[in-house]
Amino acid sequence: MNVSKALLASALGTVIAMGALSATPAAAADKEKCFGIAQAGKNDCASATGTHSCAGQATKDKDPGDWKYVAKGSCEKMGGMLAK
């Protein structure tokens, strides 16, 4: 009995994990990298110019090398650029 409960729990965990993973690409498809709008310390990833390599390390507001994910179609309205 314990073996069947363990198998059922494992299968259920796998199904839940797969559902979470499949939702991620759809969410990412609705976003775009927007350069030049991030506030200091609030960028989403590495600088395009190589001044730092991680999120949250921007040192000045609206650096053209730093970016944030924004809703698709909103970057240029916010004064940003889609490509560095």
N, C-alpha and C positions, 0 to 999 in steps of 0.2 A: 504494500500500500504506500509506503513512504517513497519508493522508487517512482511510482506513477505520479505522485504529487510533485516530486522534484522535476520530472520530465514535463509535466504540464506547466509548472512555473517557469521553466526554462524556455519552453515554446512561446508562452505568453510574453515573456520579456523580450524575446527576439522580435515578435510581431510589433510590439510597442516601439522598440528601437528602430526598426525599419521604417515605421511610419514617421518618426521624427526626422530621420535622415532624408526621406523623400520630400519632406516639406521645405527643406533648406534651399534647394535650387530654385524653386518657384519664388521664394522671398527674395533671393539674390537677383532674380531676373527683373524685379521691380525697382532695383536700385542702380545707381551709377556713381562712379568716383568723380567727385567734384573738387578740383584743385583751387586753392586760393581763398577758401572760405573758413577754414578751421581756425578756431581761437587757440591761443597758446595753451598747450597741455591737453587739448581736446581733439587731436587728429586721430584718424582711425588706423593708420599703419605707417610703415616706413616712409621717409621723405624720398621723393623722386630725385632729389639732388644729392642724396647720400649723406646729409648732415646728421641723421639719426636713423635707427633701424627698428623702431617700435612705436606702437600706439601710445599716445599721451606724452610724447617727448617733443612736440613742437615748442619752440622757445619764443615765437612771436606770433601775433595775430595776423591772419590772412597771408601767410607766407605762400608764394605761388608753388612751392615744391611740396607742400603738405596738403593732404586731402581728407575728405570725409565722405561716407556713403550718404547719398540723399535720394529722395524719390525721383524716379526717372522723369525727365522733362523739367525739373525744377532748378537745376544747377545754374544755368545762365541767367535765369530770373533772379537768382540770389547774388549775381555778380561774379560767379565762378567760371572756371574753364573745364571742359571735359577732358582735355589732354594737356599734358605738360610739354 
